[in-house]
Structure formats: C-alpha cells, structure tokens
Amino acid sequence: MLKSFIIGALVFLIFGCSYPVVIKMEYYFSARSWWCFAVMGVIALLDSLVMESNYASIFLGVLAAVNFWAISEIFEQRERVKRGWYPKRPDSKD
C-alpha cells in the first residue's frame, strides 16, 4: 500500500515539475528545443528497460513518458504564447 502511494506521489511530482520546464524551454529556446525532450525520453526509456530495480525502472519509465509528452506540450505552449496567455520573449524572432 505504501509503495503504491510513493509511486503515485513520484509520478505526480515528475509531471508537476515538468510543466514549468516546458514553459521555460519554450521561452528561452523556442519550440525548436523539442529534440532535447526526445533525447532525454529515449535515454530514460532505454535505461528503464535495463534497470534491475523495479522502482528505478518505474521512475525512468515515467520520466520517459513525461519527456515524450513534453514534445507535444512545447508546441502547444508556442500556441499559448501566440494567443497572449503567456509572455513572449522580447528579443524573440518568432
């Protein structure tokens, strides 16, 4: 029971921390930084497949899923900036 709660809390924290990262990446590096999330996702996915610890494997699998989710989210963040919901970087060329 406690292990399930810990895993759930970990998933919640990973998702909660990733959204501000997506916002900052889009602000400072634009949506062209999507490949960073792809690389981190592939690395986490491959690591999760070879981990012997179930908890480390779960953590890395969730981290991979969040990074793949962030790829689509960074393009949606670009649209939110265009709508004026988030500030645009002053020296941005977009």
Secondary structure, 3 states (H helix, E strand, C coil): CHHHHHHHHHHHHHHHHHHHHHHHHHHHHCHHHHHHHHHHHHHHHHHHHHCCCHHHHHHHHHHHHHHHHHHHHHHHHHHHHHCCCCCCCCCCCC
